[in-house]
Amino acid sequence: MGRIFEVRKSTMFARYDRMAKQFSRVGKEIAIAVKKGGPDPNTNPMLRRVMQNAKSFNMPKDRIEAAIKNAMGKDTSNYDEVLYEGYAPHGVAVLVVTATDNTTRTVANVRSHFNKGGGSPGNSGSVVFLFKQLGVFKLNAEGLDLDELELDLIDFGLEEVGEDSEGNVIIRCGFTDFGNMQKALEDKGLTPKSSEIEWLPLNTVAVTEEQSEDVFKLIERLEQDDDVQHVFHNMG
C-alpha cells in the first residue's frame, strides 16, 4: 500500500506543478495583454483570447479577475515577450518563448539550460527561419461541417482546417490574420476551446527513440523555468 500511495502522491504533485505553471503563465499573459490593450476583454482581443485559454484548463474565475486587477496596479512587474533560439541534441531546432521582467536573468538561464541539456544556444535568427508563425484555434467539433467552415473562413486568412486526435476541429491561419480570424469565429457564434500563437516547423528532423529522450530532457528543463512560456521544436 505504501508504494501505491507514493506513486499516487507523486502523480498528484506533478499535476499540481503543471497547474501552477499554467496559472503562472496565464498571469503573465494577462499582464502583457492588459498593458497592451487595457483591462476590458470586450475591447481587447488579446485579453479575451488569454481568458478563453485560462478557462480551458479550469483556472478559477476569481483568479483570472485578480490577475487582471493586479496587472492594472502601479507596482506590477512589466513583462516583455522575448524569443530565444538554439539547438537541442541531434540537430533539433528549438524556439523558446519567454515572458520576463529581467532579460539578463532570463538569457543566462536559457543559455544554461541549453548547455546543461546537451544543446547549444543560438543567436537571434539562427533557427527561427525553420519555423512559421501561425494562429491556431481549437473548436468543439459538434455541429460543425468542415467544408462549410472552410468556405466561410477562407477570406479571413484560413490556411488549414482539420481535426486532431481527440476529435477537435483545428483551424490555422497566418500570424497577421489572427485578429481577423478571431473576430470571424466570434461573429459566427463560435467560442474556441483555446487559441494560441504557435511556431510550426517547416520541416522536421528524424530522430531515434533514444535520441528523442535526449531532446525531451532539454525541453523539460526549459519548460520548468519560471520565465519560459512555450517551447517549440522541429523533431519529427
Summary of the structure (lengths in Angstrom):
residues: 236
radius of gyration: 19.2
end to end distance: 40.2
largest distance: 59.6
contacts: 689
relative contact order: 0.15
helix: 50%
strand: 24%
